[in-house]
Amino acid sequence: MKYKVLISSGKNNVPEDVSKDLEAYAEVEYVKRPYTDKLADATAVIVGTEPINDQYLDKAPNLKIVARFGVGYDSVDVDTCTKRGIIVTHTPDVLSVGVAEHTWALILGFTRRIPLADRHTKEHWTNRDRSFPFGWDIEGKTLGILGLGRIGAEILKRAQGFDLNLIYSDLMRRKYLEEKYGVRYVEFEELLRESDILSVNVTLTPMTRGIIGEKELAMMKQEAVIVNTSRGSVIDEKALIRALKDGKIRGAALDVFETEPTPLDNPLLKLENVVMSPHIASATWETRRKMAVRAVSNVKAFLEGKRPPHVVPEQRDITF
């Protein structure tokens, strides 16, 4: 009897020609949420951001592997999966470039006021309205990176094309990156005080949840811009809204929010000093295909009786 694999990420994210690699080992079915009625016979699932918790797993007694489509996996209760003998994998490395490019798109989009310029061109320019507000150069400014992991390093790499002062803060020193790219390590509070542009690139953990709140925003320059392409909950959204409204910082460029999709009554959506996108930093055809190949390869390895190559760090030393 073949195994059963459920894919909830959709065919745009996991194309059929990629998932076809599983058909020699398993029955493959694409499902849409909610799909709890399908879980009873599932051996493996390739999932997006749906919560994988006790309630989910109680409906999946035969589940052996959860393949998260993405590098972040805060939606998966890894401890619970481990206790149940379920392997959890993710897709590191392959989306770092896409997210870094999107981070720079947000930085430049904010500083050169691209969304506003687009609207102005379409609605006002033909009337010879020359009242469009100026943007800001980034030359000579300080780019601070909070979290110099894979994505942070790609952002740093692309910063070499600009005349910027480069600083970072992380739990670990990245001396090889300091030497290669001329970035300077600073403590967290110094990062907040010195950054003209602060790029947040940390994983969401109990330690990083709300790491930037009212106190931290008050330490930042009034001219500072905060950019977040990691997880919305690393920033206290209410504190950020207050800081933006009160002019405590210049602005924000956001791809992620505390609640997603963010409600239409979220005050952030009304602020002119915010540029935003709907959690699409990895949404390119090239990146999503790489992610699909990696997610499928994790499941395929398991079905072949091998250890999947991209088990999450919490399970790397655990044998199932």
DAHU-V998993 format. One record per residue. N is the residue number from 1. RES is the residue in one small letter. SS is DSSP state (alpha for helix, beta for strand, coil for the rest). Layout:
BEGIN
N,RES,SS / N,RES,SS
END
This chain:
BEGIN
1,m,coil / 2,k,coil / 3,y,beta / 4,k,beta / 5,v,beta / 6,l,beta / 7,i,beta / 8,s,coil / 9,s,coil / 10,g,coil / 11,k,coil / 12,n,coil / 13,n,coil / 14,v,coil / 15,p,coil / 16,e,alpha / 17,d,alpha / 18,v,alpha / 19,s,alpha / 20,k,alpha / 21,d,alpha / 22,l,alpha / 23,e,coil / 24,a,coil / 25,y,coil / 26,a,beta / 27,e,beta / 28,v,beta / 29,e,beta / 30,y,beta / 31,v,coil / 32,k,coil / 33,r,coil / 34,p,coil / 35,y,coil / 36,t,alpha / 37,d,alpha / 38,k,alpha / 39,l,alpha / 40,a,alpha / 41,d,alpha / 42,a,coil / 43,t,coil / 44,a,beta / 45,v,beta / 46,i,beta / 47,v,beta / 48,g,coil / 49,t,coil / 50,e,coil / 51,p,coil / 52,i,beta / 53,n,coil / 54,d,alpha / 55,q,alpha / 56,y,alpha / 57,l,alpha / 58,d,alpha / 59,k,coil / 60,a,coil / 61,p,coil / 62,n,coil / 63,l,coil / 64,k,coil / 65,i,beta / 66,v,beta / 67,a,beta / 68,r,beta / 69,f,coil / 70,g,coil / 71,v,coil / 72,g,coil / 73,y,coil / 74,d,coil / 75,s,coil / 76,v,beta / 77,d,coil / 78,v,alpha / 79,d,alpha / 80,t,alpha / 81,c,alpha / 82,t,alpha / 83,k,alpha / 84,r,coil / 85,g,coil / 86,i,coil / 87,i,beta / 88,v,beta / 89,t,beta / 90,h,coil / 91,t,coil / 92,p,coil / 93,d,coil / 94,v,coil / 95,l,coil / 96,s,alpha / 97,v,alpha / 98,g,alpha / 99,v,alpha / 100,a,alpha / 101,e,alpha / 102,h,alpha / 103,t,alpha / 104,w,alpha / 105,a,alpha / 106,l,alpha / 107,i,alpha / 108,l,alpha / 109,g,alpha / 110,f,alpha / 111,t,alpha / 112,r,coil / 113,r,coil / 114,i,alpha / 115,p,alpha / 116,l,alpha / 117,a,alpha / 118,d,alpha / 119,r,alpha / 120,h,alpha / 121,t,alpha / 122,k,alpha / 123,e,alpha / 124,h,coil / 125,w,alpha / 126,t,alpha / 127,n,alpha / 128,r,coil / 129,d,coil / 130,r,coil / 131,s,coil / 132,f,coil / 133,p,coil / 134,f,coil / 135,g,coil / 136,w,coil / 137,d,coil / 138,i,coil / 139,e,coil / 140,g,coil / 141,k,coil / 142,t,beta / 143,l,beta / 144,g,beta / 145,i,beta / 146,l,beta / 147,g,coil / 148,l,coil / 149,g,coil / 150,r,alpha / 151,i,alpha / 152,g,alpha / 153,a,alpha / 154,e,alpha / 155,i,alpha / 156,l,alpha / 157,k,alpha / 158,r,alpha / 159,a,alpha / 160,q,alpha / 161,g,alpha / 162,f,coil / 163,d,coil / 164,l,coil / 165,n,beta / 166,l,beta / 167,i,beta / 168,y,beta / 169,s,beta / 170,d,coil / 171,l,coil / 172,m,coil / 173,r,coil / 174,r,coil / 175,k,alpha / 176,y,alpha / 177,l,alpha / 178,e,alpha / 179,e,alpha / 180,k,alpha / 181,y,alpha / 182,g,coil / 183,v,coil / 184,r,beta / 185,y,beta / 186,v,coil / 187,e,coil / 188,f,alpha / 189,e,alpha / 190,e,alpha / 191,l,alpha / 192,l,alpha / 193,r,alpha / 194,e,alpha / 195,s,coil / 196,d,coil / 197,i,beta / 198,l,beta / 199,s,beta / 200,v,beta / 201,n,coil / 202,v,coil / 203,t,coil / 204,l,coil / 205,t,coil / 206,p,coil / 207,m,coil / 208,t,coil / 209,r,coil / 210,g,coil / 211,i,coil / 212,i,beta / 213,g,coil / 214,e,alpha / 215,k,alpha / 216,e,alpha / 217,l,alpha / 218,a,alpha / 219,m,alpha / 220,m,coil / 221,k,coil / 222,q,coil / 223,e,coil / 224,a,coil / 225,v,beta / 226,i,beta / 227,v,beta / 228,n,beta / 229,t,coil / 230,s,coil / 231,r,coil / 232,g,alpha / 233,s,alpha / 234,v,alpha / 235,i,beta / 236,d,coil / 237,e,alpha / 238,k,alpha / 239,a,alpha / 240,l,alpha / 241,i,alpha / 242,r,alpha / 243,a,alpha / 244,l,alpha / 245,k,alpha / 246,d,coil / 247,g,coil / 248,k,coil / 249,i,coil / 250,r,coil / 251,g,beta / 252,a,beta / 253,a,beta / 254,l,beta / 255,d,coil / 256,v,coil / 257,f,coil / 258,e,coil / 259,t,coil / 260,e,coil / 261,p,coil / 262,t,coil / 263,p,coil / 264,l,coil / 265,d,coil / 266,n,coil / 267,p,alpha / 268,l,alpha / 269,l,alpha / 270,k,alpha / 271,l,coil / 272,e,coil / 273,n,coil / 274,v,beta / 275,v,beta / 276,m,beta / 277,s,coil / 278,p,coil / 279,h,coil / 280,i,coil / 281,a,coil / 282,s,coil / 283,a,coil / 284,t,coil / 285,w,alpha / 286,e,alpha / 287,t,alpha / 288,r,alpha / 289,r,alpha / 290,k,alpha / 291,m,alpha / 292,a,alpha / 293,v,alpha / 294,r,alpha / 295,a,alpha / 296,v,alpha / 297,s,alpha / 298,n,alpha / 299,v,alpha / 300,k,alpha / 301,a,alpha / 302,f,alpha / 303,l,alpha / 304,e,coil / 305,g,coil / 306,k,coil / 307,r,coil / 308,p,coil / 309,p,coil / 310,h,coil / 311,v,beta / 312,v,coil / 313,p,alpha / 314,e,alpha / 315,q,alpha / 316,r,coil / 317,d,coil / 318,i,coil / 319,t,coil / 320,f,coil
END
